[in-house]
Amino acid sequence: MEKSSFASASSGELAAASVSGLGRPVRVIPLRHPLEADVRGPSSSTSPLWWWAAMESARGMGPREWMDAALPCLAWMRRYRWKEDFQADLAAGITVGVMLVPQAMSYAKLAGLHPIYGLYTGFVPLFVYAIFGSSRQLAVGPVALVSLLVSNVLGGIVNSSSELYTELAILLAFMVGILECLMGLLRLGWLIRFISHSVISGFTTASAIVIGLSQIKYFLGYSVTRSSKIVPLIESIIAGIDQFSWPPFVMGSVFLAILLIMKKLGKKYKKLRFLRASGPLTAVVLGTLFVKVFHPPAISVVGEIPQGLPIFSIPRGFEHLMSLMPTAVLITGVAILESVGIAKALAAKNGYELDSNKELFGLGIANICGSFFSAYPSTGSFSRSAVNHESGAKTGLSGIIMGIIIGSALLFMTPLFTDIPQCALAAIVISAVTGLVDYEEAIFLWGIDKKDFFLWAMTFVTTLIFGIEIGVLVGVGFSLAFVIHESANPHIGTTVYRNMLQYPEAYTYNGIVVVRIDAPIYFANISYIKDRLREYELKLPNSNRGPDVGRVYFVILEMSPVTYIDSSAVQALKDLHQEYRARDIQIAIANPNRQVHLLLSAAGIIDMIGAGLCFVRVHDAVQVCLQHVQSASSNSIKLSPQGSGNLVESPKPQQRYGFPRNMWKAQHGNGNSGDEAQSLLRQNLV
């Protein structure tokens, strides 16, 4: 992907040539070798660019910069406004902390562990992440999907009632932390881009169904086989139906209905937002009161929970290291997909930058430290992070307050947890994973991209039938196959808007960024593209034409080289449009091919952006955007004739081709010959 400028050279560099048979002068811009550009770079062409950039950055860092890199919390501590920020952080921390206490115990049960280990996992990692984590709104701790992965792998090694089971779960946290730190330090977070969004959606949907079925045993009143495959689960449920008990089923169903209603109301009405966070606590309190008052014999309860904070201990069971490695890698992948994805989205919404590699390192340190205090693998929670953001969290102090609440619960409240019904905790888990069932994504994919729907369906079915590991392998395998197919069929396009690094003397204009994407846009590169677009917005170039308008008004996406765009990119473009619109920045699209144009139209991107900002040529897009920038500026923009003879005045109506009708005309002729259509597209470009 290249950031471009209008590459009209100065008059001294324009050669006059005579075209054979025409006898008229032609303005020519000489093609330059990239190494001739006056750009600072590594002395050896074989040096990795990212490594050189990291070394150059490290050389210029002083003690304060090194401290900021090691402790991201210093960035918000220096600017902390106690009057404005503390009240918001306190409210958010209390809200999410109250939500986390019952959720942590529920997820520990899902992982096959005693509920106390859920509270341990929500204690130390919160404090460590608040110091080393980059996100100011991400809520870390136990989550449903990681808990299922822990249960799935450890259940095949040892019985869940043995002490070794708990030791291996803690060891898994240590291993995941080491992997996350290594990936962060080696800047390997980009590897996860090769997992398509449709694969992730299919995988999480299938996992949510498996999680729900695994918790149904607390509703039914009898034991169900522990498995990550749907067939053994259903067979076990049917086989034990003669042991069905009505009391836990009725109680669990009532709690589940209460949780879903409170969750729905909290999402729908801003004034009732507190209901979403207080749902789990409500179920636990009501269930505990019912058990204490009526003592129903058919309702199983949590039982005794140890009181006090976790003590320091070194993880054990290293002889099982190799058997745990595949699951540690899978959990690390989930952490990157879920935590880093959520963290970057929250950072964009709250107006600060986030380095995904630093974020990985922060998560890794949190898991390593947690493993020394009896925690199993933790990561960022989508639901709790959303509640934290909606509750107004400003900094990582909200996470510290959550940790204080968990610590208080461990010190003073564990005797009250003895009579919590198991079906209430199961209802909390099922309520949480209903949000992971993404059937709407499947319907959306069917309508716009059959290949992505195939990926979704294949991952969904294989995860349900053959288990989590096989499902992920199949989904990733097909994703890579599509990557190879799309990369092996590139499109070759041309434009006179050139890379500013190669043509540093080219004319640039304030308020507009032109970005050419020289590849298909799909799940493997969309994260990189979004990062670069945000970078271009934040780091404005020193433009040499037009008044200084102070910021970017338009981002023009030049899409002629883009041969393909998938559903992940469609969703990313929608998110990007929403982020830009919040900052009064408009996206314009130039010259997509017919396939890309049809997909963007079917997905609603064209309607969202507006047909008036979709163009056949980059040149037309620049002219229209310049007019808008000019009207937004107190000074008029007077363009030099040397920049382009056609930029001095507005293009005539017949020269600006509408979209999409005139794009079809240019591509298919509509009365013009192929040469005439090409002439329409090329005129005024040089």
Beta strands, then each sheet from edge to edge (+ up, - down):
strand 1: 2-6
strand 2: 15-18
strand 3: 25-28
strand 4: 140-141
strand 5: 379-380
strand 6: 497-499
strand 7: 512-516
strand 8: 554-558
strand 9: 586-590
strand 10: 614-615
sheet 1: 6+ 1- 7+ 8+ 9+ 10+
sheet 2: 2+ 3-
sheet 3: 4+ 5-
end
